[in-house]
Every structure is written in C-alpha cells, then in structure tokens.
C-alpha cells in the first residue's frame, strides 16, 4: 500500500444500497497522535492492523497487515480506546471506481459516509447521484474523531 489518497462524502438517501454488498466492521485505536494513528479492525471474519501517518491534504502514508482475528478481538476488547467504531461497510462500483460506503452503528448511528480512493489528489471521477457534500478535510468525520466525539453528540439530525 504505502500511500492513501482518499476523498470522503456524506451520502444522500438510500439509493446507494441497491446492489451493494456489505460486511460488518468493528475498529478501535491503539495510538492516536499528530503524527501517527494505529488502528485494529475486524472486517467480516478477518483482522487487520493499520498504521497511518499524518495527512497532508487528502494524502497520507498507510500500511495495513492482516492479523489473526482472535488477536484483533482481544485488542479491541482490552486495549483500544472506547467506544469502538461499529459500521457496515458496503462496496459499490460506479463508472470504473470502487466506492466504500460506511453505515455507522452504535454511538454514530445514522451517519452514512462514502469514500473513494484515488491515484492522485487531482484525479477526476464522476460522483454517483447519492454522493453529497464533501467532508474529506473535516476532521469531525475522521473515524478516529468519531471515537472521541461521536456523531450523535454534535449532529442535530442524529438520533
């Protein structure tokens, strides 16, 4: 992997669900500071450890490794910051690009965000009609921020 360039958008309405396939995800954070974030995730029946560097615009260094799911569960239960991020992650292909749509649960229930990974910050792509406002550089929508300040605590439409 090495570098991640990702744009993030709010999702409008339920049209995105048509033909979408989803997996349950649970993730937590082992380390969060200005320079580095270390995340543990269980996606479906697999565990992952991810190390992310500081963002510069919408670009950052990212390294992800598959780990035993039992170890991922132990880390989530015993050493990750709470609350954990719970969501259903859907994968949707649209006009040659793969979109990931996260439908959050738990403390962030009601939030639906679409992400697209691109090859350069200026890469052109067509947005599906259900893609709304861009929030790529709004730190409130970063998963790590949603642990410490859940969406339901600051969004007046939540709940």
N, C-alpha and C positions, 0 to 999 in steps of 0.2 A: 504494500500500500504506500506508505511514506508520506504522501500529501493528500489532503482532503480539501476540495473546493465545493462548498455546499451552499445552496440558497434555500431559504425556508419561507413558507407562506401559510397564512391561515386558509382554511377550507370553508367554502360556502355550500351549504345544503348537503343532501345525501346522495347526489348523482354519482359521486366518485365510487360508491360501493358496488355499482353494477359491474360484475365480473372481477371484483377484487378478491384476492386470496390473502388471508391474514394468519399471523402467528402471535401467540401470547408472548409478551416480553416483560421481564422484570429486571430492573437495573438499579445499582447503587454506586456510591462513590467512596473510594478508599482515600483519595488525596485530591484536594482542590486548593490550588493557589493561583497566583497571577501567571505563572509560567507553565504549569503542568496540571493535568487532570488525569486521574487513574480511575477507570470505571470497571465494574464487574457487571456482566449481563447474562441472563439466561433467555435465549430466544428459541421457542419451541422446546426441543429436548437437548439443546447444546449450550455449553457455557463458553464465555469469552472474557478475556481481559484486554482492555483497550487503554493505551496511553496516548494522550493528546497534548500537543504543545499549545502555546499562546497563539491566538488568532491574529492575523494581520488582514484586515478586511474580512473576506469570507474564506480565506485560505489558512490552513494550519497543518502542522505535522500530525500524522496519526499512524499508530501501529497497533494492530489487533491480532490476538493469538487465541486459538481455541484451547480451552482448558477443560478438565473433567467437570461435568455438570454437578457432581456431588460437592466438589470443592467450591464451585461458584455459589451453590446454595449455602454452604457453610459461611462463606464470606458475606453474602447478602444478609444472612440471619444474625451474624455475630459481630462483624466489624465495619460494615458500611453505615454511613450516615443515614438517618431516618428522617422523614418517611422515604420508602423506596419509590421509584418511579414504576408505575404499572401502566401497561398500554397494550393494545392490539396493534401490530404493525402489518399494514397491507402493502403489497407490491402491485403497481399498476404501470403497464407500458403504454405510452402515449406518444405517437409521432416519432418513434425511434429513441425515446428516452425512458428511463426507468424512474418512476416516482415512488417514494415511500410515504405512505400516509399513516400517521400515528393517531389513534383514537385513544385518548388517555382515560384512565380509571382512577379509583382511589381519590387522593387529595386533589387531583387535577381533572376529575370527571367533567366532561363537557367540552374540553379543549380538543380540537382536531387540527393537526398541522401536517402540511405536505412538504417534503424535502426532495430536492433533486441534486445529485452530484454531477458536476460538470468538469470539463478538462481545463478550462481557463476562465478567469473571472468575467471576461467579456464574451464568452460563448453565447450564441443566440439559440434560443429554443422557443417553441410555441407552448403557451400555457393552456392546459385544459380549462373548459368553462367553469369548473368548480374551484379553481385556484383563485384566491382572493388577495388580500393585502400582503405585501412582502414584509417579513419580520426578521430577515437574515441578520441584521445588525442590532436588533432589540434584545438586550441581554435577559429581559424578563422571560423570553421564550426558550432560552437555553435549558436543556434538561437539568443541568446542574443547578440552575437558578430555581427551577420548579421544585427542587427538594427543599430548599430553604425558604422559599416564598411561593407556595402553591397557587396555581391559577385561581382557584375558588376563593382565595383570600383577597385578591385585588381586582378581579374582573367583575363588573357589576351585572353581567348577564349570566354568570355562573350559578349553578345550583339548580 
